[in-house]
Amino acid sequence: MRAVKNLTGRPGRQGKGVPPITRHPERLGGTPTIAGTRLPVTTLIDYLNDGYTVDEFVAEFETVSRAEVEAVLTRIREALNEGWLAEDVAD
């Protein structure tokens, strides 16, 4: 069994040692997914961008809980705060 890439470096909310966002090179070409699913994180982002609520997303994708979605969104916020998703620009 191959290891799952831990994007957070710390335990996640889905279980001890499992971050909310994972990727596996042999699943969906290494696309980041909601832990324990084959659901790409980009699908969640697309739904939210299209105006769906978290509750509507969870109703559409019954294998994902509200707590899991909240953990993913928290990790995205943390990544922004840590500078992972932003690029410096000169004035």
QUIPEMO-V700901 format. One line per field, one symbol per residue. ss: DSSP state (a for helix, b for strand, c for the rest). phi: phi as a letter, one per 30 degrees, with the letter a starting at -180 (. if undefined). burial: b if it has 9 or more other ideal C-beta (glycine too) atoms within 8 Angstrom, else e. A space follows every 50 residues. Layout:
ss->???
phi->???
burial->???
//
This chain:
ss->ccccbbccccccccbccbccbbbccccaaaccbbcccccbaaaaaaaaac cccaaaaaaacccccaaaaaaaaaaaaaaaacccccccccc
phi->.ddddcdciaecddleicddbbbbdcbhiiddbdeibccddddedddddd jdddddddddcddcceddddddddddddddddidcccdbdd
burial->eeeebebbeeebebeeebbbbbbbeebeeebbbbbebebbbebbeebbee eeebebbbeebeebeeebbbbbbbbbebbbeeeeeeeeeee
//
